Amino acid sequence: MLIKGKRVLVTGGAGFVGGHLVDLLARHNRVTVLDDFSVGSRQNLVGREQVAVIEADVRDRQSTRAAVEQADVVFHLATVCLRVSLSDPVLSHDVNDIGSLEVLLAARECGVDRFVYVSSSEVYGNARWIPMDEDHPTLPSTPYGASKLAGEAMTLSFHHTYGLPAVVVRPFNIYGPRSHAEGPSGEVIPRFVQRALANRPMAIFGDGQQTRDFTWVEDTVRGIVLAAECDQLLGDCVNIARGEEVSVLRLAELITRLTRSRSPIIHLRDRPGDVRRHLANVDRARDVLGFDAAVGIEEGIGRYIAWVKAHPTSGTGRRGEEVKNWEISAAPG
Ligand SMILES: NC(=O)c1ccc[n+]([C@@H]2O[C@H](COP(=O)([O-])OP(=O)(O)OC[C@H]3O[C@@H](n4cnc5c(N)ncnc54)[C@H](O)[C@@H]3O)[C@@H](O)[C@H]2O)c1
């Protein structure tokens, strides 16, 4: 099914990835964003005045139903992020599981042509083997990963039980313009770049040998749309990633070199639930979708640094707060 000339709803469309997905979809479709702006920003939709915006919580049945009613295709991205899930697993369960169920219920009732659940490589937990294919065990090590897996399971159950034409996409770590540099949503690459440019210490949790498969955001959203268009993938899932394993230490060294920074690299204690290795097997995306993530880590980091320099107010950060952002501040009740 080609996604052109469609009415498309993107939940979480004001977020980092959602904003880029909207950029791509809005070229050929009528796009509506549903977002509660808890993390997302209207800045991510600047220049997209033709995109309709509904400010609502996905858990609000009426608003979600009204938004889905107007859509042929639904991309569901609205999520509470990993770090927030560590301190507030109830909220991440509520939004990521119950919220997903609400969007699915609306999609089933309205009979949408396609439902795309944007999941996460966090559903795998630690790598049992490398590279990780879609049949790798799903044993998430964080409440976030568990909640994303619940959303996946519910999506696939709606496909099997009610015939909802649904697909699950599992992106690995994503980076690029407009990624979060500060607060609980802050990601490692934007944080390191901000700190390197300011010659402030780059803090690594643990020894830095933990690895991730970092993918340039424009590659990721291209992969998400290809997966959405693919009839063969209905009722199934697909990894979307570059397929390149990069340690956090190598990342810090690369950023130091590319920014010519004098920032020291410091090591803090491990972050709870942190996975040790992640590398995607991208055979399915390549074979079924013809997808290849074009941008390698060195090129992508270079592009991202150039973007940050051109947008100096993009994430100035609050000094001293960054390294503590994952701390478990409240014991779960
Ligand atoms: N960023 C990554 O590295 C990465 C990697 C793998 C998968 N993903 C997935 O991609 C999707 C987008 O992630 P992101 O990095 O853009 O995160 P983000 O936090 O930037 O975007 C999430 C959006 O959801 C919105 N939102 C949160 N709770 C909501 C609610 N109750 N109702 C409506 N909107 C709500 C937020 O305001 C935000 O705009 C998520 O599903 C995430 O699991 C991200």
The ligand as an ORCA input file, in Angstrom:
! r2SCAN-3c Opt
* xyz 0 1
  N      14.812      8.108     20.175
  C      15.244      6.886     20.039
  O      16.453      6.604     20.064
  C      14.253      5.752     19.813
  C      14.755      4.460     19.583
  C      13.853      3.420     19.362
  C      12.501      3.658     19.358
  N      12.039      4.921     19.596
  C      10.574      5.116     19.577
  O      10.278      6.197     18.723
  C       9.114      6.883     19.205
  C       9.405      8.366     19.338
  O      10.489      8.541     20.234
  P      11.190      9.949     20.400
  O      12.611      9.701     20.646
  O      10.773     10.846     19.302
  O      10.537     10.421     21.763
  P       9.925     11.851     22.154
  O       9.800     11.843     23.630
  O      10.696     12.931     21.498
  O       8.500     11.777     21.484
  C       7.388     11.204     22.117
  C       6.222     12.152     21.944
  O       5.077     11.578     22.581
  C       4.396     12.640     23.260
  N       3.627     12.031     24.346
  C       4.094     11.496     25.508
  N       3.070     11.057     26.254
  C       1.929     11.299     25.550
  C       0.557     11.073     25.785
  N       0.128     10.484     26.925
  N      -0.339     11.454     24.848
  C       0.067     12.051     23.701
  N       1.368     12.299     23.423
  C       2.283     11.920     24.330
  C       5.486     13.576     23.749
  O       5.011     14.883     24.009
  C       6.459     13.521     22.577
  O       6.167     14.527     21.634
  C       8.741      6.224     20.521
  O       7.686      5.317     20.280
  C       9.997      5.493     20.941
  O       9.706      4.356     21.706
  C      12.885      5.973     19.819
*
